[in-house]
Amino acid sequence: MPHCEKLTGQRLRAGQKANPSGAKFLACMVLLLAILAGLPARERSHRKIYPVDSGVWTAMRGLYIAQGLALPSTTGPWSEDELVAMLDRLDTAVFTPAETAWYDYLAGILTGSRRPVEIAVIPSPEIHLHTNTEDFFLPDHFYRPVNTMNPLLGLEAELFLLRHSYIFFEWPVSARIYYANRDEAVKFPLSPQAGDRPFSVNIPMLAGGHDLDADIPYRGLFSVGGRGWYAAAGRDRLSWGPGESGNFVVGDHVHYHNNLRAALFNGRFKYTYNISSFVYPGEYYLGWDAAAHDYNPIPASNPNGAWSGVQNTGAEIKGVSLFIAHRAEARFFANRLNLALTDAIMYQSKNGTVGLAQLSPVMLLHNLYRDDNQNSILALEADFALTRGINLYAQFALDQFALPIAENGPQRDAASTPNAIGVMLGARAAFPAGGGGELLFEASLESAYTSPYLYLQSNTAGFNSNSFVKANRYYNGEGNYFFVEEFLGYRWGGDALVFNAHASLSRPGRWTARFNFLAMLHGTHDKWTAWSMVYSADSPSPPHDSFLTDRHETANYADPAGAAARNAVSLTLTPSVSGSLVVWKTLEVYGEADAIFSINHGNIQGRFAADFQLTLGVKYALRAGYP
């Protein structure tokens, strides 16, 4: 099918009109499925990949905690073979009736029959409401992440064609997530599904859009795997760690990773190798002005600022930006202790070259540190089963450590560098509940601290290159892209002190009800704060000596004029309730209500803002297999 190959290789550029090739591409996919569907069914080999928001892993985690075991692997996504191995490690002889019910629920999903081709049509009409469109308009202002908004219609295909292969492809039919600004009053090019409208729906024609989302699929992958291993390539969300409010190296709030990864695992050990490709910053930053110690301003043709930059209309800027990481997990003391070590770098090359040392799966990436093109981070995680039903966990991330005398000397001269760390402590419980014990009760308490310069690293020769703040590309429908930056690790970034508590009650596969409360103190530093090596001689308390910053003394790429007005630590309080109910077969209703109270909003002393955010939706999954 040569025409299909051309369609899959297209890339929209700035100033170029969108090509309505979606129908042609879909026709090609239907033809391909029709050809492949003639293959005979084969025996199941557990090669499906389950996403990070899968209820299967959530139920598995609860069962492990209730059994008094350390958490199952916290490196997601997971292959079906890995999840089956997790299930096999459980001792069914000591199960309570409730645990037996949960085990049967998981076994029914993970060991059921498969067809060579399975297709799902999933309509999900969804409405959104929020009451304050003046103070809450950025993606970061919404407690429910933008990447969890369901499309109006989801079309999914899973192919189990060869013994060791798996293909997943989704075709969401929905309005674009990010739009061009309609006028200067719109502060950020967020979809009318949220942002500048108090009420919206996910129906493209009613949401204000004139065409469909052109950035799909947000999840699509090809994987091969077998007993104890898998490798996958494509686009997917990742989540590494046990945190409830987020994780330090890889968080699941990032909409997608263009990703290549591989994993090896058995009952005691798991090794994961990962490469994720992000947009090269030269496509949306215009470069560093050494004299002004700041980034060059965005031209008038791009009123959105560097933080949501439109691609330049001139020649495309070449370069690569890669997140390269490996992660090892090991279990000890009769599966009661789990340790995980992550070693990662953010690598950038202006000429698009990558060395073999950076790509080596056995290299200590931290030892490759160079200011000009890479920044390393290390993370250690541990969780321990204190007793049946209670698990304790911790995370520690090291982005930058200033060596005494050498990098953080008593004179605090221009060579001094700030420390950059993250620390998290938490406890999680899971118990059977209800008269017959068929319900699962879960709760957690968690605290996290991130220092002001965690994730930030830049150089004076290029762009905001080495930060763990990366952009994904979104077509805006008017011939340009938007580049939306996110913290790759902890959703709330650096310069934060976070307390999170949650409690939930569920019947696996039937219904769930959840309450969450988040309290966050946040300093003046954000994802666009310039990393600084300089101690000011006339400032006895430089910003990177602070626990939380109450002033913004360095450059800011998104707000070069206004950042200096930030003069206070903000406090955000967010109670949230959410739930879902399967009312008939695969028909599900769901909703979430979030109240956000912000004191010293925007880090301005005495400024208060509040917002009520509501999401309601209905989802129905119609599934079929062939032959």
N, C-alpha and C positions, 0 to 999 in steps of 0.2 A: 504494500500500500504506500507508494511513494508520496502521494499527496498528504497522507496523514503524517508522514515524517516531517514535511515542510511545516505543517501547522504546529507541531509540538516544538519546533525550533524557533518560533517567532519571539521577538522581544520588542515591546513598545518603547520608543525613545521620545525624548522631549520634543514637542512640536509636531509629533506624528499622530494622526487620527487613529483611534482604535479600529481594528479590523474585526467586524462581526463574524469571526470564524468559529464561534462557540458551537453553533448548530452543526457545522461540518465536522468539527472535532468529535462531537458527541455521536454523530453518525458513524464515524470511523471506529469509535469505541464499541458501539453496538455491533458493527460488523465483525470486529475482532472477537468479541465475546461469543458471537454466533458461531464463528469458526472453532474457537477453543472449546465451546460447550460440547462438541461432538466427542471429546476425549472421554474415555471410560472413567468411572469413579475409582479411586484408589484408597488403600487403607490409610487411616488417620496417622499422622506423624507429629502432631502437636507443634506445627511451625507458625501458627498465627501469632501476630504481635498485638498485645493489648496496650492501649494508650494510658497515659499517666492519670487520667480522670476516670479510669475504669472502676466500677463498683466491685469487680472481682478482687482486685488487690486490696481495696478498702475492707471488704469482708474478711479477706485472708489475714490482714493485719490485726483485726479485732480478734480473730480466732487464735492467733499466736499469742497475743497479750493475755487472753483469757486462760490459755493453757500454761502460762508461766514461762514462755519462751521469748528470746530476743526477737526483735522485729525481723520479718523476712526482708530480703534485699530491698533497700531503699533507692536503688538505681533504676529508674524507669525511663522508657517503656520496658515491658517484660515479654518474653516469648511464652507461648503456651506450654512448651516443654518445661520451662523454668517454674511456671506456676503449678504444673502437675507435680514436679519434684518437691515444691514447698508443701503441697497437700500430702504427699507420701511420707514426709518427715514427721507428721503428726501421729501421736499415739492414740488411736481410736479406742483402745481398751479402757482408758480413763476418762472418756468423754462423758459429760452430762447429757441429758436429753436435748437441751438447747444446742450444745456444741455439735451433737449428731445432726441436728436439723440444719445448722449452718454448713457443716461438712457436706451433707447431701446436696445442698443448694449449689455449692461450688463444684462438686464432682459432676453434677448434671450439666453444668455449663462447659467444663473443661474436658469432659470425656464423651460428649454427645457425638452424633454422626455428622459428617461433612459431605457436601456435594462439591464437585470440581469447580462450579461457578455458583456463587451466592450473591444475590442482588437485594438491596433494600431501598425502599422509597419511604422517606421520613418527613412528612409535613410537620412544621413546628411554628405555627403563628404565635407571635410574642409581642407584648406591649411593654412600653417603658414609660415611667413617670418620674420626674424629679422637680422639686419646687423652687430651686434657686439656680437660675441660669446665668446670673451675673458673676457669682463667686465660684461656681462649680461648672467648669466647661472643658477642662483638660482630661485626657484619659486617666491620669493619675488621681483625679478628683473623684472617681467613681470607685466605690468599694468593691463592687462586682466587676472583675476585669473585663475589658472590652472583648477579649478573645473568648469569653464564655457566652457571648450573644449567639443564640441559635439562628441558623438561616431559616427563611420561610419554607424552603424545601431542600432536603438533603437527599442526594442520589449517591448510593454507595455500591461498590462492587468489590468482592473478594474472590480471588482466584487461587484454588488449591490444585494446580495442574500437574506438578511433578512432586515426587516424594519429599524433596527437601526445599521446595520453593513456596513462596507466598507473595501475593500482590494485593495491595489495598489501594483503592482510589475512591475519592469522594468528589462529588460535583455539587457544591452548595449553590442554590439559586437564591440570591439575596441582593439587597442594595449594597453598594460600595460602603466600606467602613470609613474611608477618609475622602473628603470632597475638597474641591477648590473653594477658597473663600468667596462668598457671594458679595460681600462688601466688607469694609474695614471694621464694622461692628462685630463681625464674627472673629473671635479671638484665636480659634484653632480650627483647622480643617477636619473636625470630627464629623461623622455622619449625622444627619438629622435624626437618626435613631437614638441619639443621645447628644449631650452638649448644649446647644443653644435653643432647644425646644423643650417645653415642660412635658409634652405628651407626644409619643411617637410609637410607631409599629415597625415591624421588620418586613413589611410589604413594600417592595421598591417603588411602585407607582404612588402609594400613599405616603411614603416617607420623604418624598421630595426628589427622589432620584429619577433620572431619565434613562438609565441603563443599569445593567447588572454588574456585580462585582467581577472585575477582570483579573484579580490576583489569585484566583483559585487554581488548584486545590491548596488548602492550608494543611491538609494531611494527605499524603500519598507516598507509598513506599514499595520497594521491592526488597525482599529478604530471602536468604537461604539459611537453613539451619537444620540441626539434628539433635541428638541426645547430648546435652551439655554444651551447646554452642549455637550461636547465630551471628549473622552479619546482615546489616540493613543499610539501604541507601534511599534517600528521598527527602521528604519534608515532614516533620513531626514536632510535637512538643516534648520537652525533656523535664525531668525532675530528679534531683539528686539530693537525698537527705531526709531526715525524719521530722523536720519542722512543720508546725501547724500554720504559722504566720508567713512562712517562706523558708528558703534555704540559701546558704551563703555563696555557693559557687554556681549552681544552675537552678533557677526557679521556674516553676511551671506557668508563670504569668506571661513569659515571652511567647508571642503568638505563634512563631514557628522557627525552627532551625532548618536550614538547608544543610543536610547532615549525612555523614558516613560514620557508622559505628559498628563495633564488633564486641562480642562478649563470650567469655568462657566461664563455666560455672559447674560446681558440684555441690554436695551437701554441706561443705564446710567453707568453700572459697568461691569468689567471683571476681573476675578481672574484666574491666570495660575500657575500650579504647575508642576515642571520639574525635572527629574533626567536624566543626561547623563553620560554614562560610557566611559572612555578613557583608553588607555593602561597604566598599572602600570609602573612608571618610572624605577623600578628595572629591567625591561626587556631590557632596552637599556643604562642605566647608571650603572656604576660598583661600585658606592659608594663613600662616602666622606672620604677623608684623613684628619683627624683632625690636624695632625702635619704640613702638608703642606698647610692647609686651602684651599684645592682645591679638585676637584673630581679626583679619580684615572684615569690614562690614559687608553684609549682604546687599547687593545692588537693589535699586528701587523697583526693578522688575520682579523682585521676590519679596513681597511685603511680609512673608510669614516668619522671617528670621531663620538663623542657622539651625535652630532646634527643630524645624519642620521644613527643611530646605527643599526647594524645587530644583530639579536637576538642571544644570547649565545647558543653554541651547547650543553651545559650541561643541568642539570636539570632546568626545568622551574621555574622561580621565581614567587611566588604567591603574591597576593595583589590586592587591589581594588583602583581605582582612580575615584571619582565621582564628577560631577558638580551638585549641588543641589540648586534649586532656586525657589522662588515664587515671583509673580509679580501681582500687583493690578493696575488697571486703572479706573479712574472715570471722568465723564463729568459734567461740571457746566455751569451756566449762559446761558441757552438755547442752549446748545451744542456748545458754542463758546470757552470754555476752557477745555483742557484735561490734566489730571495729571496722572503720572505713577510712582510707587515706586517699585524698584526691590531689594530684599534681597537675597543674594546668598553666598554659600561657595564652595570652592574647598576642597574636603575631600579625605584623603588617609589613608589606613590602611594596614600595612604590613601583618597582619594575615587574612585579608579579612572580618573583622567584621565591622558592621555598627550599631550604636545605634539608638534606637527609637527617641531620641531627634533630631538627624540629619534628620530623615525621616518625622518628624511631619510637616504637611502642615500649622500649625498655630504657629509654633515656630519662635521667632525672631532669625534667624540663626546667626546674628552678635554677639549675646550674647554667642554663643558657641565657640568663638575664643580660639584656643590653638595652640601654636607654633609648637607642635610636629606633628599634623596630619591635621590641617585645616587652611584655610585662608578665611576671609570674605570680601565681597565687598557690598557696598550700592550704589544705583543710583537713582537719582530723575530726572524726565523728565517732561517737560511742553510744550504745544503748544497752541497758542491763535490765533483765527481768528480776525485779525485786522479790516478787512473789506472784502467785496466780492472780492475774487481773491487773497488775500494776507494772509499768515499764518506765524507767528513768532514761533520759537521753541528753546529749550535749553535742554542741558543734563549736569548733574553733577555727577561724580562718585567718591566715597571715598573708596580707598583700604586700606590706612594706614594714621592715623592721630596721630602725636606725641604730646602727652599732654605736655603743658609747665611744666617745672621743673621736672616732673616725668619721662618723656621719652625724653625730648629735653632740658635738663637743661643748665644753663649758663656755666658749666664746660665742656660741650660737652665730656662727658666721654664715656666709653665703653658701657654703657647702653643706649646711645642715639640712636634713630631710625629715619629714614628718613620719610618725608611725601610722600604720593603717591596719586595723585588726577588726574582727567580729567575734563575739562570744554569745552563745545561746545555751540556756538550761531549760529543761522541760520535764514534765511528768505526764504520763498518759495512762488512763484506766479503761478497762473493758470488762463488762460483767453481763451474764444473762439476766433478763428482767421479764416481768409479766408473770401471770399465774402459772403458765406452763413452761416458763423460761424460754419461750420461742423468740423473744425480743433481744436485741443487742443494745446495751447502754454503753456509751463511750463518753469520756470527758478528758480534758487536758488543761494544764496550766503551763504557761511558757513565758520566758522573758528573754530578750535579746538586746545586745548593745552593739552598735557599729560606730567606729570612730570617724571623725569628720572627713578624712581623706581616703577611706576605704573605697576601692574601685577606681579612684581617679589617678590618672597618670598621663602626662602629655609631654611633648618635647618641643623645642623652639625651632625645629627645622621643618616641620610639616603640619600635621593636623592633630585633632584630638584623638590620636591614633591608638595609644596603648591603654586607654581606659577600658574597664570592663563595662562600658556603656556602648551598645552597638545598635545600629539602625537596621530595620527592615523596610523594604520598598513597597509602596502602595500606589496604584494608579488612581489619579484623581478625576478622570473622565474628561479633562480638558487639555489633553496632549502632554501632560507633565506627570512626574511622580512626586509623591511626598515621601520623606524619609523620617520615620518615627523612631526615636531613640528610647531604649529601655535599659535599665540595669539588667545585666545578664544573670546576676546572682539574686541577692535579697531584693524583693520587690520595693521595699521602702528605702533602699539605698543606704549610704553612710550618714553619719551625724544624727543618729537616731537611738532612742531608748524605747523599746516596745514591750508591752505586757499584753498577753492574749489568753483568753479563757474560752473554752467551748464545752458544750454538752449536747449530746444527740441521742435519740432513741430511734431504733429502726427495726423493721422486719425485713431481712435481706431479700431483695427482689420484689418487695411489695410496697413498702412505704418508708419514709424517713422524715423526722422532724429535728431541727437543729437550731441551737442558739449560740451566738458567738459575741464576745465583747472584746474590742481592741482599744487600748489606750496607748497613745504614742506621743512622746516628746521629740520634737525634731528641730535641729539647729538650722542655721541659715544656709548651709551648703546643700547644693542640689547636684543633679547629674551634669550640669553645665558649668560647674565651678572649676576654675583653672587650678591644677595641681601646682604647688609652689615649693621651691627649695629654699626660699630666702626668709631669714629671720630679720625683722625690721629692728634696727638699732634703737629706735625711739618708742618701740612697743614692748613693754615689759611682759605682756602676756599674748604672744602671737597666736593666731587662730588655731594652728595645729597643736598647740599645747592644751587646748580646751577639751573638756569632757563633752560638752555640746556647745556649739558656737552661738553667740548672741550678737554677732556682727559679721559682715561680709567684706573682708579686706582684700581679697584677691580678685582677679579678673573673672568675668562671667560671660560665657559665649552667647547665651540667649538673651541676657538682660544687662548689657554693659553699663547702662546709665542708672537703672533702678535698683540693682543688687545692693548698692551701698546703703540704701534706705532700710534694709532689713536690720532690725535692732532688737529682736527678741526671739526666744525659743518658743515655738508654737506647741500647743497641746491639742490633740485630736482625740475625741471620744466617739466610738462607733459601736453601738449595739445593733445586732443583726439577727433576724430570724428567717429561716428558709425551710422548705420542705417539698416533698413530692409524694404522689400517690398514684399507683397503678389502679385505675378504676375498672378496666376490662381488657383482658389479654395484654396487648402491648400499648394500650391507650393510657397515657400518663399526663397528669396535670402537675404543675410545679410553680413555685413562686419564691420571691425573696424580697424582704423589706429591710432597708438599711437607713438608719438615722445617723447623720454625721454632724458633730458639734466641734467647731474649730475656734479655739481661743488663741489670740495673736495670729489670726489667719494671714497667711503669706509672710509670716515672721515680722509683722508690723505690730508694735506694742499697742494693746488696747483694742485691736480690731477683732470683731466677733462675726462669725458666719455659720449658718446651719443649712442643712439640706436633707430632705427626705427623698429617698430613691426607692422605687418599686419596680419589680419585674414580675409579670405573670405570663404563663405560657401553657400550651397544650402540645403534646407530642404523640404521634402515632407512627409505629414502625410496621410497614408491610414488607415481609421478607419472602423470598422465593429462591429456589435452587434448581439447577439443571445439570445433568439430566436427573 
